Amino acid sequence: MTWLSKFITPGIRSHLLGAIGVVAVCGIVVSTIAGFYIREQRAELRTKDAVIARKDDQIDGLAKSVNLMLRVRELEQKNAQLLQEKLTMIEGQSAEMSKQLKALEASNAEVKEYMSRPIPADLRRLLEQK
């Protein structure tokens, strides 16, 4: 290293040291700017992570709502099917009872006479309420 200093004159040496100083200052400035930029990027990432976490929570809530609605729809379909089966059964029973009543009316004179009477007004009002 001493042999190099023999070739460098004092004027060049001061310029060289000045250049090294400028490079060092530039390095410090660039490092500082890079540090600020990195902190800013980290803050932005934290903000975006928080937004993503909120969106994930919203998506989870929506998925639960959709699953609940699907279960409710399945229950409604089962209930509608059960109601339809009951209605069919009641219609069948009504038709069977109507046949039995007609057969009883045809075979029994007392029932035929009872069926020919008008319905009393109180009973008619009750029937009309239903």
C-alpha positions, 0 to 999 in steps of 0.5 A, a space after each residue: 500500500 505504501 508503494 501506491 502512496 508513492 505514485 499518488 501526489 498530494 493533489 490527487 490524494 485529496 481528490 481521491 479522498 474527496 471522491 471516497 467521501 462523496 461515495 460514502 455520503 451517497 451510500 449513506 443517503 441511499 441507505 437512508 432512503 432505502 430504509 424509509 422506502 422499506 419501512 413504507 413498504 412494510 407499513 403498506 403490507 401491514 395495511 394490505 394484510 389487514 384488508 385481506 384479513 377483513 375480506 377473509 372474515 367477510 368471505 367466511 361469514 358469507 360462506 356460513 350464510 350460504 350454507 345456512 340458506 342451503 340447509 333452510 332450502 332443503 328443510 323447506 323442500 322436505 316440508 313442502 313434500 311432506 305437506 303435499 303427501 299429507 294433502 294427497 292422503 287427506 284427499 284420498 281419505 275424503 274421497 273414500 269417506 264420500 264413497 262410504 257416505 254415498 254407499 251408506 246413504 244408498 243402503 240405509 233409509 235413515 241415513 238417506 232421510 238425514 242427508 236430505 234435511 237442510 243444514 241448520 243455520 248455526 252449523 252452516 255458519 261454522 262450516 263457512 268460517 272454515 
